[in-house]
Amino acid sequence: MKKIGKKAFIFGIGKLVIFVLVLILLFFLIKNSWNINDAFNSLLTLLRIK
């Protein structure tokens, strides 16, 4: 691949990862009655960061 193609591929994968994390966060927000703290705690627990 050319350098421009590699950059586009990396940025595309990055956007996809961010989009998936936003969807998961939205799911947890709806599940926790729009409580932001509980949603972030659930997301961090899912990612095993907390």
C-alpha positions as CSV (number, residue, x, y, z in Angstrom):
1,M,0.0,0.0,0.0
2,K,1.1,3.6,-0.5
3,K,1.6,5.9,2.4
4,I,-1.6,7.8,1.8
5,G,-3.5,4.5,1.7
6,K,-2.0,3.3,5.0
7,K,-2.9,6.6,6.7
8,A,-6.4,6.4,5.4
9,F,-6.7,2.8,6.6
10,I,-5.4,3.7,10.1
11,F,-7.6,6.7,10.5
12,G,-10.6,4.6,9.2
13,I,-9.9,2.0,11.9
14,G,-9.5,4.7,14.5
15,K,-12.9,6.2,13.6
16,L,-14.5,2.8,13.7
17,V,-13.1,2.1,17.2
18,I,-14.4,5.5,18.5
19,F,-17.8,4.9,16.9
20,V,-18.1,1.5,18.6
21,L,-17.1,2.9,22.0
22,V,-19.7,5.7,21.6
23,L,-22.4,3.2,20.7
24,I,-21.5,1.1,23.8
25,L,-21.5,4.2,26.0
26,L,-24.9,5.2,24.6
27,F,-26.2,1.7,25.4
28,F,-25.0,2.0,29.0
29,L,-26.5,5.5,29.2
30,I,-29.9,4.2,28.2
31,K,-29.5,1.2,30.5
32,N,-28.6,3.4,33.5
33,S,-31.4,5.9,33.0
34,W,-29.1,8.5,31.5
35,N,-26.8,8.5,34.6
36,I,-23.4,9.5,33.2
37,N,-21.4,8.3,36.2
38,D,-22.9,4.8,36.2
39,A,-22.6,4.6,32.4
40,F,-18.9,5.4,32.5
41,N,-18.3,3.0,35.4
42,S,-20.1,0.2,33.4
43,L,-18.0,1.0,30.3
44,L,-14.8,1.0,32.3
45,T,-15.7,-2.3,33.9
46,L,-16.5,-3.8,30.5
47,L,-13.1,-2.7,29.2
48,R,-11.5,-4.0,32.5
49,I,-9.8,-0.6,33.2
50,K,-11.5,-0.2,36.5
